[in-house]
Amino acid sequence: MVVAWSDNLRRFKLVKSLNRTAKFMAKRDISGKSVLITGASSGIGWHLAVQLAAQGARVMICARRKERLDELARQITAAGGTAVVFAGDVADEACRRQLVDLCQREFGGLDILVNNAGIGAMGRFDEARPERLRQIFEVNFFALAELIRIGLPLLKRGDDPIVVNISSVLGHRGAPLKSEYCASKFAVHGFSDSIRAEFAADGVEVLLVSPSTTDSEFFDASIEDQTNKDWKKRGAMSPEAVAARTVRAIRKRRHEIILTCGGRILVWLDRLIPGLANRLMAKFGQ
Ligand SMILES: NC(=O)c1ccc[n+]([C@@H]2O[C@H](COP(=O)([O-])OP(=O)(O)OC[C@H]3O[C@@H](n4cnc5c(N)ncnc54)[C@H](OP(=O)(O)O)[C@@H]3O)[C@@H](O)[C@H]2O)c1
């Protein structure tokens, strides 16, 4: 009797662990998922919305410029997809709450939360007003973290849920004249690693995406540029390509992606020969 009981328990545990492995190995199905994307009015966020909707997801698109979001929603619905517009500032707590409430009301829940909204500034740290640091952290870090906090109850009940945080290669290696931005993206990196481990038991995955320079409106929209430099690099990735790689990583259940070869070299150089990385940054990074 005792032997039969322990046999059954072993079989039950085996089936459970096989199920877990099967889920881990199967690609995530995007179709039918409820997705919330911040910063969808341009660049990477715009293309993420288009591509996820094309794969059958229902997308809640958020940013401050409503006319841009309306245009995006028109494009998605014309292609047969579903998009709901929410115009607001993610740095505002009331806005974040309304956004999550709207996901519940319109979609009945939330399966994929994409924290993409981001801003930057260029210039020496010692010459900047303290507000610049605060403003960048409000959008790039606090809004992201607090949206995850209030979205988590829905995500826990979601279908194969995942949080996607759009960070940067500069969240792995700091660069001069972008100190506040780098600090905010390092915060996103560390925070993502922590919650990935914390949420594993809840079945909520966390993906950290680290693009290099991307040809979007990012540098034109920077809150301050004291450098007179042209930050848009030749050979920058297109926002469509960044979005495509992100969608692929969501499907393949990746935990972290660094999108370019140059980005990966920088990260490894910094880990293996930090002295050289520091010298190169001081000489060529500004
Ligand atoms: N471009 C790059 O070189 C690069 C490289 C690495 C990582 N990234 C990261 O990629 C993400 C997307 O940037 P992008 O390149 O696509 O730049 P982008 O075209 O400037 O897009 C930024 C988006 O964030 C939204 N946004 C900014 N502040 C907001 C706020 N307070 N509330 C709501 N939405 C806000 C903007 O919309 P509204 O102005 O309409 O609000 C816009 O839709 C950012 O997190 C950025 O840090 C960019």
The ligand as a Gaussian input file, in Angstrom:
#p B3LYP/6-31G(d) Opt

LIG

0 1
 N       17.306000      54.689000     -30.066000
 C       18.359000      54.112000     -29.494000
 O       19.523000      54.328000     -29.927000
 C       18.159000      53.154000     -28.339000
 C       19.233000      52.317000     -27.990000
 C       19.080000      51.438000     -26.910000
 C       17.884000      51.408000     -26.205000
 N       16.850000      52.234000     -26.572000
 C       15.616000      52.190000     -25.775000
 O       14.538000      51.787000     -26.594000
 C       13.323000      52.292000     -26.063000
 C       12.507000      52.915000     -27.189000
 O       13.218000      53.999000     -27.735000
 P       13.197000      54.384000     -29.294000
 O       14.572000      54.249000     -29.790000
 O       12.115000      53.676000     -29.992000
 O       12.929000      55.968000     -29.172000
 P       11.652000      56.865000     -29.525000
 O       11.294000      56.701000     -30.963000
 O       11.979000      58.221000     -29.029000
 O       10.497000      56.209000     -28.654000
 C       10.315000      56.488000     -27.279000
 C        8.860000      56.272000     -26.935000
 O        8.670000      56.504000     -25.544000
 C        7.521000      57.348000     -25.360000
 N        7.658000      58.092000     -24.127000
 C        8.661000      58.896000     -23.714000
 N        8.383000      59.425000     -22.518000
 C        7.150000      58.956000     -22.163000
 C        6.317000      59.151000     -21.049000
 N        6.672000      59.952000     -20.022000
 N        5.110000      58.508000     -21.013000
 C        4.729000      57.710000     -22.036000
 N        5.485000      57.475000     -23.116000
 C        6.684000      58.102000     -23.186000
 C        7.531000      58.244000     -26.618000
 O        6.206000      58.701000     -26.899000
 P        5.597000      60.145000     -26.554000
 O        6.661000      61.165000     -26.777000
 O        4.434000      60.249000     -27.507000
 O        5.147000      60.055000     -25.129000
 C        7.924000      57.221000     -27.680000
 O        6.793000      56.511000     -28.114000
 C       13.714000      53.276000     -24.960000
 O       13.537000      52.679000     -23.691000
 C       15.203000      53.531000     -25.218000
 O       15.892000      53.847000     -24.035000
 C       16.966000      53.096000     -27.624000

